Amino acid sequence: MSSENENQKSMSIIVTKGTLDWAYPPFILATTAAAMDVKVSLFFTFYGLQLLKKDLSHLQISTLGNPAMEMPMMGMHMTMPNMMSMLPGVDAMASKMMRNLIKKKGVASIDELREAAIESEIQMIGCQMTLDLFEMDKGDLIDGIELGGAATYMENALKSDINLYI
């Protein structure tokens, strides 16, 4: 290993959320860091493991417990009352609105960001315990990921300059 690689900064992120809105922070931070020559490791556990599924079309926004959620509508910002999340179809509607806004504003999709992470050689580790716990099949996940557990995450985290929990 060259001295340049020995001095390379590193970042480890635990990804625990599997909703459309919570998928953005880990992928944006990881790909940005990788572009800045930071070695990045993403550890997907519990609901975050959803982000490693081959098909991401199921990702939705959860309006429940998200009082800061505002959407630009009709020239103003509409706040979504928390009680709205009780109504059937509200999460699906909010998710569709968010996807339309993402497309309209030219923001990369989660699929595109995940592909950028792969191209940037970001290490992506799926939690084996979560896979077993939720009776998921590794075949449902994208190719090229590793499976590991808490010890795998800790190996990376102990060597990392930056550790984030998202």
C-alpha positions in Angstrom: 0.0 0.0 0.0 1.4 3.4 -1.0 1.8 6.2 1.5 -0.9 8.1 -0.5 -3.5 5.4 0.3 -2.3 5.1 3.9 -3.2 8.8 4.3 -6.5 8.6 2.5 -9.4 9.8 4.6 -12.2 7.4 5.2 -15.9 7.6 6.1 -18.3 5.0 7.4 -22.1 5.4 7.3 -24.7 3.2 8.9 -27.9 3.4 6.8 -31.0 2.5 8.8 -33.8 4.1 6.9 -35.5 2.8 3.7 -37.8 5.6 2.7 -37.5 7.7 -0.5 -36.5 10.8 1.4 -34.1 9.1 3.8 -32.4 7.3 0.9 -30.9 10.6 -0.4 -28.5 11.6 2.5 -26.3 8.5 2.6 -25.9 8.2 -1.2 -25.3 12.0 -1.7 -22.8 12.1 1.2 -21.1 8.9 0.1 -20.7 9.9 -3.6 -19.6 13.4 -2.7 -17.0 12.1 -0.3 -15.8 9.5 -2.9 -15.5 12.3 -5.5 -13.2 14.1 -2.9 -11.0 11.0 -2.7 -12.5 9.7 0.6 -12.8 5.9 1.0 -16.4 5.2 1.8 -18.2 2.3 3.4 -22.0 2.1 3.7 -23.5 -0.5 6.1 -27.2 -1.1 5.4 -29.1 -2.5 8.3 -32.8 -2.9 9.3 -35.0 -0.8 7.0 -31.9 0.6 5.2 -31.4 -2.8 3.6 -34.4 -1.9 1.3 -32.0 0.5 -0.5 -30.0 -2.5 -1.8 -33.0 -4.2 -3.4 -32.7 -4.5 -7.2 -36.0 -2.8 -7.7 -36.4 0.6 -5.8 -39.9 1.4 -7.2 -41.4 0.5 -3.8 -39.7 3.4 -2.0 -42.1 5.8 -0.5 -42.1 8.8 1.8 -43.6 8.4 5.2 -45.6 11.5 6.1 -46.2 10.2 9.7 -44.0 12.0 12.2 -42.6 14.4 9.6 -44.0 17.8 10.6 -41.3 19.7 8.7 -42.5 18.2 5.4 -43.4 21.1 3.1 -44.1 20.7 -0.7 -44.0 23.6 -3.2 -47.6 23.8 -4.5 -49.5 26.6 -6.3 -46.7 29.1 -5.8 -46.4 28.5 -2.0 -45.2 25.9 0.4 -47.9 23.6 1.8 -47.2 21.9 5.1 -48.5 18.4 5.4 -50.5 18.1 8.7 -49.5 15.0 10.6 -53.1 13.7 10.8 -53.1 13.4 7.0 -50.9 10.3 7.2 -53.9 8.4 8.7 -55.7 8.7 5.3 -55.3 5.8 2.9 -53.1 6.7 -0.1 -51.5 9.8 1.4 -48.0 8.4 1.5 -48.4 7.1 -2.1 -49.6 10.6 -3.2 -46.8 12.4 -1.4 -44.3 9.9 -2.8 -45.6 10.6 -6.4 -45.4 14.3 -5.7 -41.8 14.0 -4.5 -40.8 11.9 -7.5 -42.3 14.4 -9.8 -40.5 17.3 -8.0 -37.2 15.4 -8.1 -37.6 14.9 -11.9 -38.8 18.5 -12.5 -35.8 19.9 -10.6 -33.3 17.6 -12.3 -32.3 15.9 -9.1 -30.7 12.5 -9.5 -32.9 9.5 -8.7 -32.0 7.0 -6.0 -31.2 4.5 -8.7 -28.8 7.0 -10.3 -27.1 7.8 -7.1 -26.8 4.2 -6.2 -25.2 3.5 -9.6 -22.8 6.4 -9.0 -21.9 4.9 -5.7 -21.1 1.6 -7.5 -19.1 3.3 -10.1 -17.2 5.2 -7.4 -16.2 1.9 -5.8 -18.0 2.7 -2.6 -18.1 -0.4 -0.3 -21.7 -1.4 0.3 -22.4 -4.0 3.0 -25.8 -5.5 3.6 -26.5 -6.7 7.2 -26.7 -10.5 7.2 -28.7 -10.4 10.5 -31.3 -8.1 8.9 -31.5 -10.3 5.8 -32.2 -13.3 8.1 -34.5 -11.4 10.4 -36.8 -10.2 7.7 -36.5 -13.5 5.7 -35.1 -11.7 2.7 -33.2 -13.4 -0.1 -29.8 -12.2 -1.2 -31.0 -12.7 -4.8 -33.4 -9.7 -4.2 -30.4 -7.4 -3.7 -28.1 -5.8 -6.2 -25.0 -7.7 -7.3 -21.6 -6.7 -6.0 -22.5 -6.0 -2.4 -20.9 -7.7 0.6 -22.8 -9.3 3.5 -21.6 -8.8 7.1 -22.6 -7.9 10.6 -21.8 -5.5 13.4 -18.2 -6.7 13.5 -17.8 -5.9 9.8 -19.2 -2.4 10.4 -16.9 -2.0 13.5 -13.8 -2.9 11.5 -14.5 -0.1 9.1 -15.7 2.4 11.7 -12.7 2.0 14.0 -10.4 2.9 11.1 -12.6 5.7 9.7 -12.0 9.4 10.1 -15.8 10.2 9.8 -18.6 8.0 11.1 -22.2 8.8 10.4 -25.6 7.3 11.4 -28.4 7.9 9.0 
